[in-house]
Amino acid sequence: MAIEVFNRHENKYLLNSDTYEMLSKKLREYMELDEYNKTHPFYTISNIYYDTHDNHLIRTSLAKPKYKEKLRLRAYGVPSLEDKVYLEIKKKVNGMVNKRRTKLILREAYEFVNTGEKPEIKKYMNQQVLKELEYFLKVYKLSPKLYLAYDRQAYFAINNRDLRLTFDTNIRTRREDLRLEAGDYGDKLLDDDVWLMEVKAEKCIPVWLAKILSEYKLYKTSFSKYGTEYKSMIKKRLEMRGNECLIHY
């Protein structure tokens, strides 16, 4: 059963395709592929991010406060309205990531976010997380803002399931047709040669992994998929307004 509540540190790294190829081979000495990746090179994760009318959550996040939070709806692949998805709150407090999520049928998730009213409790739901989501939806008036999907390859440490490493590629986004069941399409967020690697651990990373990161000259960076798209969107809007001013002038 998928973990629904956990705390961990997440460090992010940007690397090129050559480094990804070399690193992924090296990692297999210490880590094993996610069960699904053993038969499929990548699996697709699709998300809808919610925010206020003035984008309060992402603007706050980009200011790098000690505490920040976001709400997203997550599926694996392209779901139907009757498929199970995850509605989750993701918080970050002094560098520690806390994720709390519950399974819902997609149509139930849409109704919950739109009305703020919890669905009728069923066995596959996490009741405590539902209460926390209900409170979150009372604090913020939210609407869907962004569709964001990517293809992932994941590894677990052979002797430590609390250590996880993922590679994300082909990150794509759209700001229209904000429904998970509408299909997997969007504009590329990063160049084809850029990969996002995340190291996720409850405690500190092992010495062998630190040595590998040093060997490949990989240094952690601050990177948010939603934040990067938001900044790109704002930049494009400012450029469009500047061009409009030049035309009128």
Secondary structure in CASP SS format (residue, H / E / C, confidence):
PFRMAT SS
TARGET T0000
AUTHOR 0000-0000-0000
METHOD secondary structure of the structure
MODEL  1
M C 1.00
A C 1.00
I C 1.00
E C 1.00
V E 1.00
F E 1.00
N E 1.00
R E 1.00
H E 1.00
E E 1.00
N E 1.00
K E 1.00
Y E 1.00
L E 1.00
L E 1.00
N E 1.00
S H 1.00
D H 1.00
T H 1.00
Y H 1.00
E H 1.00
M H 1.00
L H 1.00
S H 1.00
K H 1.00
K H 1.00
L H 1.00
R C 1.00
E C 1.00
Y C 1.00
M E 1.00
E E 1.00
L E 1.00
D C 1.00
E C 1.00
Y H 1.00
N H 1.00
K H 1.00
T C 1.00
H C 1.00
P C 1.00
F C 1.00
Y E 1.00
T E 1.00
I E 1.00
S E 1.00
N E 1.00
I E 1.00
Y E 1.00
Y E 1.00
D E 1.00
T C 1.00
H C 1.00
D C 1.00
N C 1.00
H H 1.00
L H 1.00
I H 1.00
R H 1.00
T H 1.00
S H 1.00
L H 1.00
A C 1.00
K C 1.00
P C 1.00
K C 1.00
Y E 1.00
K E 1.00
E E 1.00
K E 1.00
L E 1.00
R E 1.00
L E 1.00
R E 1.00
A E 1.00
Y E 1.00
G C 1.00
V C 1.00
P C 1.00
S C 1.00
L C 1.00
E C 1.00
D C 1.00
K E 1.00
V E 1.00
Y E 1.00
L E 1.00
E E 1.00
I E 1.00
K E 1.00
K E 1.00
K E 1.00
V E 1.00
N C 1.00
G C 1.00
M E 1.00
V E 1.00
N E 1.00
K E 1.00
R E 1.00
R E 1.00
T E 1.00
K E 1.00
L E 1.00
I E 1.00
L H 1.00
R H 1.00
E H 1.00
A H 1.00
Y H 1.00
E H 1.00
F H 1.00
V H 1.00
N H 1.00
T H 1.00
G C 1.00
E C 1.00
K C 1.00
P C 1.00
E C 1.00
I C 1.00
K C 1.00
K C 1.00
Y C 1.00
M C 1.00
N C 1.00
Q H 1.00
Q H 1.00
V H 1.00
L H 1.00
K H 1.00
E H 1.00
L H 1.00
E H 1.00
Y H 1.00
F H 1.00
L H 1.00
K H 1.00
V H 1.00
Y C 1.00
K C 1.00
L C 1.00
S E 1.00
P E 1.00
K E 1.00
L E 1.00
Y E 1.00
L E 1.00
A E 1.00
Y E 1.00
D E 1.00
R E 1.00
Q E 1.00
A E 1.00
Y E 1.00
F E 1.00
A E 1.00
I C 1.00
N C 1.00
N E 1.00
R E 1.00
D E 1.00
L E 1.00
R E 1.00
L E 1.00
T E 1.00
F E 1.00
D E 1.00
T E 1.00
N E 1.00
I E 1.00
R E 1.00
T E 1.00
R E 1.00
R C 1.00
E C 1.00
D C 1.00
L C 1.00
R C 1.00
L H 1.00
E H 1.00
A H 1.00
G C 1.00
D C 1.00
Y C 1.00
G C 1.00
D E 1.00
K E 1.00
L C 1.00
L C 1.00
D C 1.00
D C 1.00
D C 1.00
V E 1.00
W E 1.00
L E 1.00
M E 1.00
E E 1.00
V E 1.00
K E 1.00
A E 1.00
E C 1.00
K C 1.00
C C 1.00
I C 1.00
P C 1.00
V H 1.00
W H 1.00
L H 1.00
A H 1.00
K H 1.00
I H 1.00
L H 1.00
S H 1.00
E H 1.00
Y C 1.00
K C 1.00
L C 1.00
Y C 1.00
K C 1.00
T E 1.00
S C 1.00
F C 1.00
S C 1.00
K H 1.00
Y H 1.00
G H 1.00
T H 1.00
E H 1.00
Y H 1.00
K H 1.00
S H 1.00
M H 1.00
I H 1.00
K H 1.00
K H 1.00
R H 1.00
L H 1.00
E H 1.00
M H 1.00
R H 1.00
G H 1.00
N H 1.00
E H 1.00
C H 1.00
L H 1.00
I H 1.00
H H 1.00
Y C 1.00
END
